[in-house]
Amino acid sequence: MNQPLAGRVAWITGSARGIGKAIARHLALQGADLALTDVLEDDLYATAKELALESNRKVIHQVLDVTDPVGAAGFVQRTVDELGGLTILVNNAGITRDALMMRMSLNDWERVLHVNLTGSFVCTQAAIKPMMKARYGKIVNIASVVGVMGNAGQANYSASKAGMIALTKSVAKELAGRGVRANAVAPGFIETDMTHQLSPEVKEAYLQAIPLKYLGSSDDIAQVCAFLASAASDYISGQVLIVDGGLHM
Ligand code: NAP
């Protein structure tokens, strides 16, 4: 197989399962060594083992909450020590706490902003040190199409993802001079554990609104991430790539 990411080291947050795991798999199959983190210990261990066997790449893993700045800095140091550097960061960890505005608790508002947006800030701040030193880096932020469109019942989540898009553009402007590129991927409706919680009626309503008339897969997102992590996209920075079957045009 073509190995456009040979010699690269990629840190993917929230990579024990779902979209993060698919991203890790695609990056490894394209030649990258992996640094995997998540809060789900058992799933993370199983994923690290599975991907190391499948790809024959080096894989390290550590339980890490993305909102922990000391833990993030320590993990970046470990990655550099054990894998020889850090070229790619995928800020993928994310949560939802959906509720209509009238019923959304301040706690659910703050928790979603903290994990999705502050977590991306924390991991980015830790990861850019070796990238700036190497004068090359690729940051891919997993936002959401609702960060562009808004969504009833997801004020907290949509605001966090819109914040991630603004973070992406700011980092792209601030670090371009050091060779660091930052882009966002904005998935639409992707079949994972996160969306399995939704009712059949809500899923059907989404399906009707998607011009391509099918839900996306984790692989649909992972392939776009692999492109944005590779040298093929080196002249792209500060962009938001919407991957949603045409939902938002
Ligand atoms: P998922 O299956 O819930 O996976 C997310 C992973 O991140 C889980 O293992 C989760 O652990 C972990 N995580 C949660 N909080 C964390 C924290 N504080 N620190 C570290 N890891 C944490 O979700 P997914 O569907 O794959 O989504 C991945 C990303 O894509 C998210 O950013 C999501 O917002 C975005 N996205 C998804 C869709 C979709 O349709 N699925 C659409 C648009 C955007 P827990 O299970 O313990 O929370």
Residues whose N, C-alpha, C, O or C-beta is under 5 A from the ligand:
A	BS01	NAP	G14 A16 R17 G18 I19 G20 D38 V39 L40 L64 D65 V66 T67 N92 A93 G94 I95 V115 I142 A143 S144 P187 G188 F189 I190 T192 D193 M194 T195
